[in-house]
Amino acid sequence: MVDFDNSYARLPDRFFSKVDPDPVPQPEIILFNAELAKTLGLSDWSERADILAGNSIPEGAEPLAQVYAAHQFGGWVPRLGDGRAILLGEVATSNGRFDIQLKGAGRTPYSRNGDGRNWLGPVLREYIVSEFMAAMDVPTTRALAATATGAKVQREVSYPGGVVTRVAASHIRVGTFQYFSARQDVEAVRILVDHVRRRHFPQAKTTLDVYDAIIAAQAKLIAKWMGLGFVHGVMNTDNMAVSGETIDYGPCAFVDGYASNAVFSSIDRQGRYAFDQQSNIAGWNLAQLGSCFVPLLQEELGSQEAAIEMLSQSLNQFPDLFQSAWKSVFAAKLGISQPTEQDLELAQSLLTLMEKQSVDFTNVFAGLSSGAARDQFINATEFDHWHDLWQKRIKDLADAKEVMQAANPKIIPRTHRLEQAIQAAIAGDFKPAQRLAKALSQPRILSPDDIDLTKAPTPDEVVPQTFCGT
C-alpha cells in the first residue's frame, strides 16, 4: 500500500473535521483509472472496492472533511464545507503531492440537510468529463475510480448510489480563504497562504506573489475551458480551486451548436455563469480572494490603503492575462503556433460566423485540419470567405495541421451521450459509460467504431438542462 503523508491534517483543527466514511452494502468498481493509479502507487486498489467505496480505511489515511464558505450565485454563505466528500489523505509522488478524496462517502458535520451521498449520474459524469479534460491538457482534478455502492439514494426519485474517487493537487478553494477571512481569523489566513505557497507556488516569496500566481493560473485555465466550449455551470467561490485546477463537474456541459451565451445549469436562471461570462466571473471570484489577503498585506506594507492598491494592481492584470491566454488557445485551434494580435480578429470572426449559423463548435474546429469544416455550414459562402483569409495566414498547411490536431479534440463528452450512459447505468448496464470513458481518454484519436460519438444531438436527443445531483 502507498504511504500517506497528510499535510492538511497537520493544520490546526479549525481547518477541518475528522470523520470516517459511512460503509455501503455492496461496493462494485465500475471504472478504474489504471494509468493514474500507477502514477500514484495505487495500482493494487483496482481490486479494492472496499477502499474506493469507503468501507475500509487504508493504512496511513486520516479521513477528514474540509471547512469553507462561499459566494453562491453572488449570495454569501458563511459556512459550507465538504458535505458529501471525505479526504482520505495525501500521497507524495515524483510528480507532486495529491489528495485522495471519496466524493459521496456519507454525511459530515457540513452536510446540513444533505445525505452525504452521490448517485451514479454525477459520479459517472465527473469521472468521464474530468478524464477528458486531463487528456486535453486542461488543469483538472482527476478521477481514480467510479464505484457503485449497492445502496439507493433519494433525489427526485430513488437512484443507485455511487462514489467517485477524486484526485487533486489540493482541494483548497477561494471559499476556504473566505471562511477564515469572514471570521477575522488573520492567523488562519496566514497559515493557509503559507500552506498554499509550499504546496503549489514554491517560487512565491510574498503574499502578493501567491495572489499573482493564482491569478495567472486562473487566466490560463478559463482560456482552456473556452477553447473546448466548456461551460462549468456553477462557478461559485467554493468551486474555484486556488491550484488552478478545474473542480466540481456538477451541471457542466459542452457547447454543441455554438452560442456565446450558452447556459445549461438548471439553477443558473439568470445566466450568471454563461459560457461568455466565465472570465468575468473568474475575475469577480479573484476579487473576493484578494479581499482575504488585505490584512496580511497591510501588516507587510504598514498601510491598508497600500495593501488594497497593490492587490488591485494585481487583479487588474487578469483581463490582459486571460486575453493573452485566449489568443494562444484559439490560435492553436486554427493551426497558428506564434499568434499575433490580428489572429484575435481571425478567431473571433470565425466564432461570429459559427454563432450566426449555430454550427457545431467541436466539429468545425476538428474539421479544419481534415477539410470537413465547410460541411458544417448551411451557408458555406460566408465560410469560404473566412477560409480564404485563414489559408493566407497559415501558409504551411502541414505544420498547421499538426498544431490543430493537438489543440482540437475529435470527440467530446456530449451531454446527450453522457445522459444515455447514465440512464443505461441506472438500469444496470455500465458498458456505455465504459465505452465513453475509453474513447474520451484519447480524444484526439478517432476509432472507426466511435464515429457516432462525434455527431451533434438530433433535436429529440438534445438535453437542454443539466443538474447538480445534490
C-alpha positions, -999 to +999 in steps of 0.1 A: +000+000+000+011+036-006+025+057+022+002+087+031+017+120+042-012+142+052-001+178+054-036+193+055-044+171+085-015+187+103-031+221+101-050+234+131-082+216+140-104+245+129-095+238+092-114+205+091-134+179+110-122+144+113-148+119+100-149+084+086-168+074+055-201+056+061-200+019+049-221+008+019-238-026+014-223-038-019-194-019-034-185-026-071-159-009-092-174+004-125-145+024-138-109+023-127-081+045-139-052+021-141-028+047-157-035+073-129-033+046-103+002+036-114+015+072-111+000+074-076+013+040-065-022+027-061-024+000-087-034-025-061-066-005-054-080-020-087-093-048-065-102-027-035-138-017-040-140-016-002-115+012+000-129+031-030-164+030-015-153+039+020-159+006+037-122+002+046-097+029+056-062+024+041-033+024+065-019+059+070-051+077+059-065+104+082-101+109+069-114+145+072-139+169+057-126+204+049-145+235+060-150+265+037-175+293+029-187+307-005-204+332-026-230+310-043-246+328-073-234+360-057-250+353-023-229+349+008-229+316+027-206+319+057-202+281+064-202+253+040-176+226+038-174+191+024-209+179+028-205+147+009-168+144+004-141+129+027-104+134+021-086+102+029-052+119+028-023+128+005+002+108-014+036+122-025+049+111-059+077+122-082+051+143-100+039+161-068+016+157-039-020+147-045-052+145-024-072+113-025-108+121-018-140+100-017-170+120-030-203+106-020-189+088+011-215+098+036-225+126+060-201+150+075-205+179+100-210+201+070-238+181+053-265+203+067-297+187+054-279+166+028-274+128+030-237+130+021-243+106-008-238+107-045-258+088-071-244+072-102-252+101-126-228+127-110-203+100-103-200+089-140-202+125-153-173+136-131-152+106-140-157+108-177-155+146-181-126+152-158-105+125-175-114+140-209-102+174-196-070+158-184-064+142-218-068+176-234-042+191-211-067+212-191-056+215-154-082+195-136-090+172-107-087+136-118-108+105-113-092+073-099-124+053-098-162+053-101-177+028-077-213+016-073-224+013-036-254-011-039-275+014-020-302+037-031-300+075-030-332+096-028-334+127-050-364+134-071-367+097-073-346+068-060-313+063-078-285+038-074-257+052-053-220+057-062-187+071-051-161+089-072-125+088-060-112+122-068-075+131-071-064+167-069-033+188-064-053+200-034-089+208-026-082+243-013-107+268-027-113+305-027-140+298-003-115+282+021-098+316+025-132+333+027-143+312+056-114+324+078-114+359+065-150+364+074-142+353+109-114+378+110-091+349+117-060+365+102-037+338+117-056+311+099-054+330+066-017+334+071-013+297+078-034+289+047-013+312+025+019+296+037+004+261+031-006+271-005+027+286-012+046+255-001+022+232-019+015+250-052+037+280-057+071+274-041+086+302-062+064+327-045+081+347-017+053+370-005+015+370-001+013+392-032+033+366-051+009+339-041-020+361-053-003+368-086+003+331-092-033+322-085-045+349-109-022+337-137-033+301-132-069+310-134-064+331-166-048+301-183-075+277-170-105+297-182-090+302-216-085+265-220-122+260-210-133+284-237-112+265-263-132+234-257-166+250-255-168+240-218-194+256-196-187+249-159-222+259-148-216+267-111-186+290-107-192+297-070-162+306-050-162+272-033-158+257-068-126+277-077-095+258-066-066+280-059-043+254-076-057+264-109-074+231-115-110+226-127-130+213-098-166+201-094-183+189-126-219+190-114-240+208-140-213+213-166-217+208-203-200+214-236-215+236-263-228+218-294-243+244-318-222+274-309-238+301-288-216+326-269-241+329-241-248+292-237-263+282-203-271+246-193-273+245-155-308+243-142-300+265-112-283+293-133-316+310-141-300+344-147-271+332-168-246+344-143-222+315-153-229+315-190-202+305-214-191+340-223-193+352-187-168+327-173-137+350-175-157+379-158-168+356-130-133+343-125-122+379-121-150+385-096-141+354-076-104+365-076-115+399-062-131+381-033-099+362-027-079+394-028-101+409-001-090+380+022-054+390+017-058+426+027-049+422+064-018+402+056-005+427+031-015+455+055+009+440+080+037+436+054+033+471+039+021+490+070-010+505+054-044+492+044-046+517+016-013+504+002-024+468+006-056+474-013-037+493-040-012+465-046-039+438-047-060+459-071-030+463-094-025+425-094-062+418-100-063+444-129-038+422-147-063+394-151-082+406-182-049+410-202-036+377-189-068+360-199-069+377-233-033+366-240-041+330-230-073+330-251-054+342-281-029+314-277-056+288-273-077+298-303-047+305-325-036+269-319-071+257-328-065+275-361-031+259-366-011+290-356+017+284-331+030+320-330-001+342-328-003+379-335-029+405-325-045+401-359-052+365-351-076+375-324-098+390-351-094+359-373-106+336-345-134+359-334-147+363-369-150+325-372-168+323-339-192+350-350-199+331-382-204+299-362-228+316-339-248+331-367-254+297-382-254+278-349-229+252-362-212+226-341-183+241-321-162+209-319-168+196-354-159+229-371-125+231-354-118+194-358-129+197-395-104+225-403-075+200-405-094+174-425-112+198-448-146+189-434-154+222-416-172+236-446-198+208-444-210+222-411-222+254-425-256+259-441-244+290-459-210+279-469-202+310-490-196+330-458-173+303-445-154+302-478-146+339-475-132+333-440-114+302-451-095+322-478-083+346-451-073+317-429-053+299-456-033+331-464-024+333-427-013+297-420+008+294-452+022+259-444-008+236-441+012+206-430+026+224-399-008+239-392-024+205-392-001+192-365-009+222-343-046+219-349-047+182-343-031+187-309-055+216-300-088+202-312-105+171-299-123+149-324-148+138-297-160+155-265-183+144-237-215+155-254-243+159-229-267+136-247-242+108-248-234+113-211-272+111-204-276+080-224-247+063-205-262+074-172-296+061-180-281+028-190-261+026-157-293+033-137-307+002-155-276-018-145-257-016-178-223+001-174-210-007-209-220+027-225-202+046-197-171+024-200-171+029-238-173+067-234-146+067-208-123+047-231-130+068-262-126+101-244-093+091-228-077+097-262-100+124-277-076+135-304-078+100-319-110+087-335-116+050-338-139+040-367-161+023-341-166+057-323-177+079-353-212+081-338-197+099-308-187+128-329-222+137-340-242+165-325-275+156-309-306+153-331-335+176-320-350+147-299-316+140-283-309+175-270-305+178-233-314+214-226-306+214-189-280+198-166-283+193-128-260+193-098-272+159-084-274+171-048 
